[in-house]
Amino acid sequence: MQLKLALVTAALASLGNGQSPTQVSGFNAGPTRLGMWVYVPRTLAKPAPIVVAVHHCQGSAQGYSQETRYQPLADQHGFIIIYPNSKSGGGCFDVASTATLTHNGGGDSQTIANMVDYAVKNYGGDRNRTFVTGSSSGAMMTQVLAGAYPDVFKAASAYSGVPDGCFFVQGSTATQDPPGWNNQCANGQVSKSAAQWGDAVRSYYPGYTGERPRMLIWHGTADNTLRYPNYQEALKQWSNTLGLTTSKQTQNTPQQGYTQTIYGDGTSTTAKLVGYSGANVGHTVPVHESMDIAFFGIA
């Protein structure tokens, strides 16, 4: 126990003053070549929840840390933030290959799952309170991680993404640069039944029978990059995956022009599936960090 505490203390000390995320030079687990950046506040909960925050295409770990406001919340609540960093030419994550879509398949999703393991072992992270969020390419990866690693992530919040598996490209590989791109999915032209979408999720981790992550889905009706039909398809997918058949809507929540949809029992912070549709909002849906943290049960 003393050796473990000493290792954690040394790892935390190496992060400096905690004012900005730090690149983790010691992470080399792979299997792909993503970079790992981490923000560890000076005062941690024991053990500390972990939030993985995944950037968009043409973005970076450092950039996403500045675009979002998770770090002040980490300071307040004592959780660790992992910022994966794509090194592809366009800065996108691979959500198109069989490798990344499947559990321990050898793709970007497995590399991110390995980052969580690293944070647990080196920074005192709580394996039982690990969450993921992201925007655009990061939102697509968020849903991929929720599907392929339900044993790692307890809840997820996806901003302007697509259903898990929607972006699959036949023949795409985990190492190609740039990663595969599926125009049909991006244009909102892939429609399946809820059962078909749910079966896709279940196929990515065959034999898994445990709990599935709770899901928070955000999308703007004026999204011209990953078009709005992907929002309804994602809700179909996760309602089936989570075994939910009823829903209720509330207008102008959490703000004017947004429609909240809660599936099954519970509230906006306790339900298994919640969606927010922003009228006339484009691809860049503003990140609602405090709502994410509340949904994760950290705040």
Buried (B, 14 or more C-beta within 10 A) or exposed (E): EEEEEEBBEEBBEEBEEBEEBBBBEEBEBEBBBBBBBBBBBEEBBEBBBBBBBBBBBEBBBBBBBEBBEBBEBBBBBBBBBBBBBBEBEEBBBBBBBBBBBBBBBBBBBBBBBBBBBBBBBBBBBBBEBBBBBBBBBBBBBBBBBBBBBBBBBBBBBBBBBBBBBBBBBEEBBBBBEBBBBBEEBBBBEBEBEBEEBBBBBBEBBEEBEEEBBBBBBBBBBEBEBBBBBBBBBBBBBBBBBBEBEEBEEEEEBEEEBBBBBBBBEEEBBEBBBBBBBBEEBEBBBEBBBBBBBBBBBBB
